[in-house]
Amino acid sequence: MLSAFTRAFRTPDLRRKLLFTLGIVVLFRLGSHVPTPNVDAAAVRACVAGARDDASSTFLGMANLFSGGALLQLSIFALGIMPYITASIIVQLLTVVIPRFEALKKEGQQGQAKMTQYTRYLTIALAVLQSATFITFARNPSQLFGNANCTNILYRESMPSILIMVLTMTAGTGLIMWLGELITDKGVGNGMSLLIFTSITATFPGSLWAIQQREGRWDIFFLVIGIGLLIIAAVVFVEQSQRRIPVQYAKRMVGRQMYGGTSTYIPIKVNMANVIPVIFASSMLSLPLMISQFRQDPGGNTAGWVTWLQTHFNPSQPTWVYIAVFTGLIFFFTFFYVSITFNPTEVADNMKKYGGFIPGIRAGRPTAEYLNYVLTRITVPGAIYLSLVSLIPLIALVLVGANQNFPFGGTSILIMVGVGLETVKQIESQLQQREYEGFLR
């Protein structure tokens, strides 16, 4: 990997792309520290310093992770890339429900451009909704940060001031979306993924140092780093694992030319759903605790079911009920997402259309049944893998006493490894392309 980056910086064109990407990333990180108008930055820093340990264990904490800590700092980039992620997932799910979206998906590049435009519109709408909701929480900062000493972080709470904050955060989301697209067009890698990667890695040094400060022992600090490296190696191994189904194409005459007669394969990854099931499961699990907080009686007369929810769905004190429900949701969303992204019947029809077949399997329906058979059995270990990686922070909480900021596990490690591998692959492919061009010259 390091040799690929070294050769990339020696190539003028790739060097310009890498420097452009780094410049956008620096600009993104700078914007994460610029406070939104009408926000007392000093008061926010005091509230964050005194926040409780489980403040990052909810869906709000996940959004803060994806924004690189900008959300709880109430910066202009507070919402980060989360509205775009939500919009992308919604549009992708709607392709199964809305025939118009399904038709656009099959139209190729033109249809994909239209889908991207719909995603942008939905991103802005979600940014308005999320910024308004978050500012509502910010008016009661003691619940937002879990710090009873945090009383007021806004200078003014008038309607014009609130509208300016909503517009600023929404504009910040639009700017982030534009920066991500600039990286995709003129830089290296997928822009949105790289911005998420940057946000997550920005929280790593603080999380590791917090573990050292809490334990006060350097041996535990280096032990955590060593375990983290082993986890990264295991995640890389699984992310690269795939089942290759061989496919052969029969020879056929088209005019005077012969086509076909080639052999290829269909790669089916062990983790086809990537990190989407973990995000969905975490979002669903944050709802019971949120509902219990809204139904909590200030006088102390709390209903029994509210107490049960607060006891069994508190991520800072995980129970077997929480772990079992979390694992079950990951399994459900893994199979659900794989079923809507990979259609065995459609793949089998396309293979039959172009004269392709799997050796030993008849074309058409038997091929679709075989693909479904393989897909189902490879998704099971993929769901187990996602469950184990997602439970690493909870295991660390029980064994080491680390809070939910434990960096080597859960959503953060899956995104970091996935984006890192994809970016390195793109750099290597561009290097190979330029080496071939030089050879032909």
C-alpha positions as CSV (number, residue, x, y, z in Angstrom):
1,M,0.0,0.0,0.0
2,L,2.8,2.4,0.9
3,S,4.6,1.6,-2.4
4,A,1.4,2.5,-4.3
5,F,1.2,5.9,-2.6
6,T,4.9,6.5,-3.3
7,R,4.6,5.7,-7.0
8,A,1.4,7.8,-7.1
9,F,3.3,10.9,-5.9
10,R,5.9,10.3,-8.5
11,T,3.3,10.5,-11.2
12,P,2.5,14.2,-12.0
13,D,-1.2,13.6,-12.8
14,L,-1.9,11.4,-9.8
15,R,0.1,13.7,-7.6
16,R,-2.2,16.6,-8.5
17,K,-5.2,14.5,-7.8
18,L,-3.9,13.4,-4.4
19,L,-3.0,16.9,-3.4
20,F,-6.4,18.2,-4.5
21,T,-8.1,15.5,-2.4
22,L,-5.9,16.4,0.6
23,G,-6.8,20.1,0.2
24,I,-10.5,19.3,0.2
25,V,-10.1,17.1,3.3
26,V,-8.3,19.9,5.1
27,L,-11.0,22.4,4.2
28,F,-13.6,19.9,5.5
29,R,-11.9,19.6,8.8
30,L,-11.5,23.3,9.2
31,G,-15.2,23.8,8.6
32,S,-15.9,21.3,11.4
33,H,-14.4,23.7,13.9
34,V,-16.2,26.9,12.8
35,P,-19.2,27.5,15.1
36,T,-22.7,28.1,13.8
37,P,-23.9,31.7,14.3
38,N,-25.7,32.3,17.6
39,V,-23.7,29.5,19.4
40,D,-21.5,30.1,22.4
41,A,-18.5,28.1,21.4
42,A,-16.9,28.3,24.9
43,A,-20.1,27.0,26.6
44,V,-20.3,24.1,24.0
45,R,-16.7,23.1,24.8
46,A,-17.5,23.0,28.5
47,C,-20.6,20.9,27.9
48,V,-18.7,18.4,25.7
49,A,-16.0,18.1,28.4
50,G,-18.5,17.2,31.0
51,A,-20.7,14.9,28.8
52,R,-21.5,11.5,30.1
53,D,-19.7,8.5,28.7
54,D,-22.7,7.0,26.9
55,A,-23.4,10.2,25.0
56,S,-21.9,8.6,21.9
57,S,-23.8,5.4,22.1
58,T,-27.1,6.6,20.7
59,F,-28.0,7.4,17.1
60,L,-27.0,11.0,17.9
61,G,-23.6,9.7,18.8
62,M,-23.3,7.9,15.5
63,A,-24.2,11.1,13.7
64,N,-21.5,12.9,15.7
65,L,-19.0,10.2,14.7
66,F,-19.8,10.6,11.0
67,S,-19.3,14.4,11.4
68,G,-15.9,14.0,13.1
69,G,-17.2,15.4,16.4
70,A,-18.6,18.5,14.6
71,L,-22.3,17.7,15.6
72,L,-21.8,18.1,19.3
73,Q,-19.7,21.2,18.7
74,L,-22.6,22.8,16.8
75,S,-20.3,23.8,13.9
76,I,-21.4,24.9,10.4
77,F,-20.7,21.3,9.3
78,A,-22.5,19.9,12.3
79,L,-24.8,17.6,10.3
80,G,-21.8,16.2,8.3
81,I,-22.5,13.6,5.7
82,M,-25.4,11.9,7.6
83,P,-28.2,13.5,5.6
84,Y,-26.6,12.3,2.3
85,I,-26.2,8.8,3.7
86,T,-29.8,8.7,4.8
87,A,-31.0,10.1,1.5
88,S,-28.9,7.6,-0.5
89,I,-30.2,4.6,1.5
90,I,-33.8,5.8,1.2
91,V,-33.5,6.3,-2.6
92,Q,-31.9,2.9,-2.9
93,L,-34.7,1.2,-1.0
94,L,-37.3,3.1,-3.0
95,T,-36.1,1.5,-6.2
96,V,-37.8,-1.7,-5.0
97,V,-41.1,0.0,-4.3
98,I,-41.4,2.7,-7.0
99,P,-41.4,1.5,-10.6
100,R,-40.1,4.8,-11.8
101,F,-37.0,4.5,-9.8
102,E,-36.5,0.9,-10.9
103,A,-36.7,2.0,-14.5
104,L,-34.2,4.8,-13.9
105,K,-31.8,2.3,-12.4
106,K,-31.9,0.3,-15.6
107,E,-31.3,3.2,-17.9
108,G,-27.6,3.3,-17.3
109,Q,-25.6,6.5,-16.8
110,Q,-28.4,8.8,-17.7
111,G,-30.8,7.2,-15.2
112,Q,-28.1,7.2,-12.5
113,A,-27.6,10.9,-13.0
114,K,-31.4,11.4,-12.4
115,M,-31.3,9.3,-9.3
116,T,-28.3,11.3,-8.0
117,Q,-30.3,14.5,-8.5
118,Y,-33.2,13.1,-6.5
119,T,-30.7,12.1,-3.8
120,R,-29.5,15.7,-3.6
121,Y,-33.0,17.1,-3.3
122,L,-33.8,14.6,-0.5
123,T,-30.5,15.4,1.2
124,I,-31.3,19.1,1.5
125,A,-34.8,18.3,2.8
126,L,-33.4,15.9,5.4
127,A,-30.8,18.5,6.3
128,V,-33.5,21.1,7.0
129,L,-35.4,18.6,9.2
130,Q,-32.4,17.3,11.1
131,S,-31.0,20.8,11.7
132,A,-34.3,22.0,13.1
133,T,-34.6,18.9,15.3
134,F,-31.0,19.2,16.5
135,I,-31.4,22.9,17.3
136,T,-34.5,22.0,19.3
137,F,-32.4,19.6,21.4
138,A,-29.7,22.4,21.7
139,R,-32.2,24.6,23.5
140,N,-32.1,22.0,26.3
141,P,-28.4,21.2,26.3
142,S,-28.4,19.3,29.6
143,Q,-30.2,16.4,27.9
144,L,-28.2,16.8,24.7
145,F,-24.9,16.4,26.3
146,G,-25.9,14.4,29.4
147,N,-24.4,17.2,31.6
148,A,-26.6,18.7,34.3
149,N,-24.3,21.7,34.6
150,C,-24.8,22.6,30.9
151,T,-27.6,25.2,30.9
152,N,-27.4,27.6,27.9
153,I,-25.3,27.4,24.7
154,L,-27.3,29.8,22.5
155,Y,-27.1,33.5,22.6
156,R,-30.6,34.1,21.4
157,E,-33.6,31.8,21.0
158,S,-35.7,34.1,18.8
159,M,-37.3,32.7,15.6
160,P,-35.0,34.7,13.2
161,S,-31.9,33.4,15.0
162,I,-33.1,29.8,14.9
163,L,-33.9,30.2,11.1
164,I,-30.3,31.5,10.5
165,M,-28.9,28.5,12.3
166,V,-31.1,26.1,10.3
167,L,-30.0,27.7,7.0
168,T,-26.4,27.7,8.0
169,M,-26.3,24.0,8.9
170,T,-28.3,23.1,5.8
171,A,-25.9,25.2,3.6
172,G,-23.0,23.3,5.4
173,T,-24.5,20.0,4.3
174,G,-24.9,21.2,0.7
175,L,-21.3,22.4,0.7
176,I,-20.1,19.0,2.1
177,M,-22.0,17.3,-0.7
178,W,-20.4,19.5,-3.3
179,L,-16.9,18.9,-1.8
180,G,-17.5,15.2,-2.0
181,E,-18.5,15.3,-5.6
182,L,-15.4,17.4,-6.4
183,I,-13.2,14.7,-4.9
184,T,-15.0,12.1,-7.0
185,D,-14.7,14.1,-10.2
186,K,-11.2,15.6,-9.8
187,G,-9.6,13.7,-7.0
188,V,-9.0,10.1,-6.0
189,G,-11.6,7.7,-4.6
190,N,-15.2,8.2,-3.8
191,G,-15.6,11.7,-2.3
192,M,-18.4,11.0,0.1
193,S,-16.7,7.9,1.5
194,L,-13.4,9.7,2.0
195,L,-15.1,12.5,3.9
196,I,-16.7,9.9,6.2
197,F,-13.3,8.2,6.5
198,T,-11.8,11.5,7.5
199,S,-14.5,12.2,10.1
200,I,-14.0,8.9,11.8
201,T,-10.2,8.9,11.8
202,A,-10.3,12.4,13.3
203,T,-11.8,10.9,16.5
204,F,-9.2,8.1,16.8
205,P,-6.4,10.0,18.6
206,G,-8.8,11.4,21.2
207,S,-10.5,8.0,21.8
208,L,-7.1,6.3,22.3
209,W,-5.8,9.0,24.6
210,A,-9.1,8.9,26.6
211,I,-8.4,5.2,27.2
212,Q,-4.9,5.9,28.5
213,Q,-6.1,8.7,30.7
214,R,-8.9,6.6,32.2
215,E,-6.7,3.5,32.9
216,G,-3.5,5.4,33.6
217,R,-1.4,2.5,32.4
218,W,0.7,2.4,29.2
219,D,0.6,-1.4,29.0
220,I,-3.2,-1.3,28.6
221,F,-2.9,1.5,26.1
222,F,-0.5,-0.5,23.9
223,L,-2.5,-3.7,24.4
224,V,-5.6,-1.9,23.0
225,I,-3.5,-0.8,20.0
226,G,-2.2,-4.3,19.5
227,I,-5.8,-5.8,19.7
228,G,-6.9,-3.1,17.3
229,L,-4.3,-4.0,14.7
230,L,-5.4,-7.7,14.9
231,I,-9.0,-6.6,14.5
232,I,-8.1,-4.5,11.4
233,A,-6.2,-7.5,9.9
234,A,-9.2,-9.8,10.4
235,V,-11.6,-7.2,9.0
236,V,-9.4,-6.7,5.9
237,F,-9.3,-10.5,5.4
238,V,-13.1,-10.9,5.5
239,E,-13.7,-7.8,3.4
240,Q,-11.5,-9.2,0.7
241,S,-13.1,-12.7,0.9
242,Q,-15.5,-13.6,-1.9
243,R,-17.1,-16.6,-3.6
244,R,-16.3,-16.7,-7.3
245,I,-19.0,-18.5,-9.3
246,P,-17.6,-19.5,-12.7
247,V,-19.5,-18.4,-15.8
248,Q,-18.9,-19.4,-19.4
249,Y,-20.2,-17.8,-22.6
250,A,-21.1,-19.9,-25.6
251,K,-19.7,-18.9,-29.0
252,R,-22.2,-17.2,-31.3
253,M,-22.0,-15.6,-34.8
254,V,-23.2,-12.0,-35.2
255,G,-22.9,-11.2,-38.9
256,R,-19.4,-12.3,-39.9
257,Q,-17.9,-12.0,-36.4
258,M,-17.6,-14.6,-33.7
259,Y,-18.5,-13.6,-30.1
260,G,-18.4,-15.4,-26.8
261,G,-16.3,-18.4,-25.9
262,T,-14.9,-16.6,-22.9
263,S,-14.8,-17.6,-19.2
264,T,-15.4,-15.2,-16.3
265,Y,-16.9,-15.3,-12.8
266,I,-19.5,-13.7,-10.6
267,P,-17.8,-12.4,-7.4
268,I,-20.1,-12.7,-4.3
269,K,-18.5,-11.0,-1.3
270,V,-18.9,-12.4,2.2
271,N,-20.0,-9.0,3.3
272,M,-22.2,-7.8,0.5
273,A,-24.2,-5.4,2.7
274,N,-21.1,-3.5,3.9
275,V,-22.0,-1.3,7.0
276,I,-25.6,-0.6,6.1
277,P,-27.2,-3.3,8.5
278,V,-25.1,-1.9,11.4
279,I,-26.3,1.6,10.8
280,F,-30.0,0.5,10.5
281,A,-29.7,-1.7,13.6
282,S,-28.1,1.1,15.7
283,S,-30.8,3.5,14.6
284,M,-33.6,1.2,15.5
285,L,-32.0,0.4,18.9
286,S,-31.8,4.1,19.8
287,L,-35.6,4.5,19.5
288,P,-36.6,2.7,22.7
289,L,-34.2,4.7,24.9
290,M,-35.4,7.9,23.2
291,I,-39.0,7.0,23.8
292,S,-38.3,6.3,27.4
293,Q,-36.6,9.7,27.8
294,F,-39.7,11.5,26.5
295,R,-42.1,9.5,28.7
296,Q,-40.0,10.0,31.9
297,D,-42.0,11.6,34.7
298,P,-40.0,14.5,36.3
299,G,-41.8,13.7,39.6
300,G,-40.2,10.3,39.8
301,N,-43.4,8.3,39.1
302,T,-42.1,6.5,36.0
303,A,-44.1,3.7,34.4
304,G,-42.8,0.1,34.6
305,W,-42.3,-0.3,30.9
306,V,-40.3,2.9,30.8
307,T,-38.0,1.6,33.5
308,W,-37.6,-1.7,31.7
309,L,-36.6,0.1,28.4
310,Q,-34.1,2.2,30.3
311,T,-32.6,-0.9,32.0
312,H,-32.4,-3.2,29.0
313,F,-31.7,-0.8,26.1
314,N,-29.0,1.4,27.7
315,P,-25.9,1.0,25.5
316,S,-23.7,2.2,28.4
317,Q,-24.8,-0.9,30.5
318,P,-25.5,-3.6,27.9
319,T,-27.7,-6.5,28.9
320,W,-28.3,-9.8,27.1
321,V,-31.6,-8.5,25.8
322,Y,-29.8,-5.5,24.2
323,I,-27.1,-7.8,22.6
324,A,-29.7,-10.3,21.4
325,V,-31.9,-7.7,19.8
326,F,-28.9,-5.9,18.3
327,T,-27.7,-9.2,16.7
328,G,-31.2,-10.1,15.5
329,L,-31.6,-6.7,13.8
330,I,-28.2,-7.0,12.1
331,F,-29.2,-10.4,10.7
332,F,-32.5,-9.1,9.5
333,F,-31.2,-6.0,7.8
334,T,-28.3,-8.0,6.3
335,F,-30.6,-10.4,4.5
336,F,-33.0,-7.6,3.6
337,Y,-30.4,-5.4,2.1
338,V,-28.7,-8.2,0.2
339,S,-32.0,-9.3,-1.2
340,I,-32.8,-5.9,-2.7
341,T,-29.3,-5.3,-4.0
342,F,-28.6,-8.7,-5.7
343,N,-31.5,-10.2,-7.6
344,P,-30.6,-13.8,-8.6
345,T,-33.5,-14.0,-11.1
346,E,-32.3,-10.8,-12.9
347,V,-28.7,-12.0,-13.0
348,A,-29.8,-15.4,-14.4
349,D,-31.9,-13.7,-17.1
350,N,-29.1,-11.5,-18.2
351,M,-26.7,-14.4,-18.4
352,K,-29.2,-16.4,-20.5
353,K,-29.7,-13.3,-22.7
354,Y,-26.1,-13.1,-23.6
355,G,-25.5,-16.9,-23.8
356,G,-23.8,-17.3,-20.5
357,F,-24.1,-20.3,-18.2
358,I,-22.7,-21.8,-15.0
359,P,-20.9,-25.1,-15.7
360,G,-23.2,-28.0,-14.6
361,I,-26.2,-25.7,-14.1
362,R,-28.9,-25.2,-16.7
363,A,-29.6,-21.6,-17.8
364,G,-32.8,-19.8,-16.6
365,R,-34.6,-20.8,-13.4
366,P,-32.1,-23.5,-12.2
367,T,-29.3,-20.8,-12.4
368,A,-31.4,-18.4,-10.4
369,E,-32.1,-21.1,-7.8
370,Y,-28.4,-22.0,-7.6
371,L,-27.4,-18.3,-7.2
372,N,-30.0,-17.9,-4.5
373,Y,-28.7,-21.0,-2.7
374,V,-25.1,-19.7,-2.8
375,L,-26.2,-16.2,-1.8
376,T,-28.2,-17.4,1.2
377,R,-25.4,-19.5,2.6
378,I,-22.7,-16.9,2.1
379,T,-24.8,-14.2,3.7
380,V,-25.1,-16.1,7.0
381,P,-21.3,-15.9,7.8
382,G,-21.4,-12.3,6.6
383,A,-24.2,-11.5,9.1
384,I,-22.2,-13.3,11.9
385,Y,-19.1,-11.3,11.0
386,L,-21.0,-8.0,11.1
387,S,-22.5,-8.9,14.5
388,L,-19.2,-9.8,16.0
389,V,-17.5,-6.6,14.8
390,S,-20.4,-4.5,16.0
391,L,-20.3,-6.1,19.4
392,I,-16.6,-5.3,19.9
393,P,-17.3,-1.9,21.7
394,L,-19.8,-3.6,24.0
395,I,-17.3,-6.4,24.8
396,A,-14.6,-3.7,25.5
397,L,-17.1,-1.9,27.8
398,V,-17.5,-5.1,29.9
399,L,-13.9,-6.3,29.9
400,V,-11.8,-3.2,29.8
401,G,-14.2,-0.7,31.0
402,A,-13.9,1.4,27.8
403,N,-16.8,3.5,26.8
404,Q,-18.5,3.5,23.4
405,N,-15.6,5.6,22.1
406,F,-13.6,2.4,21.8
407,P,-12.2,3.0,18.3
408,F,-11.5,-0.5,17.1
409,G,-14.9,-1.9,16.4
410,G,-18.4,-1.3,15.3
411,T,-19.3,1.0,12.5
412,S,-16.0,3.0,12.5
413,I,-13.7,0.1,11.8
414,L,-15.9,-1.3,9.0
415,I,-16.1,2.1,7.2
416,M,-12.4,2.8,7.7
417,V,-11.2,-0.5,6.3
418,G,-13.7,-0.6,3.4
419,V,-12.9,3.0,2.3
420,G,-9.2,2.5,2.7
421,L,-9.2,-0.7,0.6
422,E,-11.3,0.9,-2.1
423,T,-9.1,4.0,-2.3
424,V,-5.9,2.0,-2.6
425,K,-7.5,-0.2,-5.3
426,Q,-8.4,2.9,-7.3
427,I,-4.9,4.3,-7.0
428,E,-3.3,1.0,-8.1
429,S,-5.7,0.8,-11.1
430,Q,-4.8,4.3,-12.2
431,L,-1.1,3.5,-11.8
432,Q,-1.5,0.4,-13.9
433,Q,-3.3,2.4,-16.5
434,R,-0.5,4.9,-16.8
435,E,2.2,2.1,-16.9
436,Y,0.4,0.5,-19.8
437,E,0.2,3.9,-21.6
438,G,3.9,4.4,-21.1
439,F,4.6,0.9,-22.4
440,L,2.6,1.5,-25.5
441,R,4.4,4.7,-26.2
